[in-house]
């Protein structure tokens, strides 16, 4: 009976490369080198992104929220500086008319305050209702509501991160991740105009 010859030595002490055809060895070596280059490039890219975010000195002079696109843009001199995905009120279509309608307002307002002890990590207050909103609510015999914020995720649920914007879940506020509200908090001064578009 013929004995089968093994390509691996019994004691495993010899180098496996001498049993591997040269073309396969070269292909594996090239693939490994490409993987290392890609990994290093991606790490450099992440570092550059982090440095870019941490060194923004541009004055933010406007916030634009595109409700239908679920996007919030930080603007400076007409140019977009940052863009974030957002979640809105649970009944997001249309302008907020009264307390409890779960709509996010539409129109032009300003950031007029902030709360470092928010139940939603941090929050920036939006100046809704305007005088026009108050008059409209009065004519309709309703309370216009208020307390509209840009805020993070409810305390204790920050681990949700970007999963939070899978659905619209707020009472009418604009929600971002906790990391994003920290960045927005740092970049946006009180008095900044905010335009909420349909």
Secondary structure, DSSP 8 states (H G I E B T S, - for coil): ------SS-TTS-S-GGGGS-HHHHHHHHHHHHHHHHHHHHHHHHHHHHHHHHHT------EEEEETTTTEEEEEETTEEEEEEE-B-BTT-SS---STTS-----EEEEEEEEETT-TTSSEEEE--S-HHHHHHHHHHTS------EEE---TT-GGGGGGGGGS--BSS-EE--HHHHHHHHHH--TT-EEEEE-
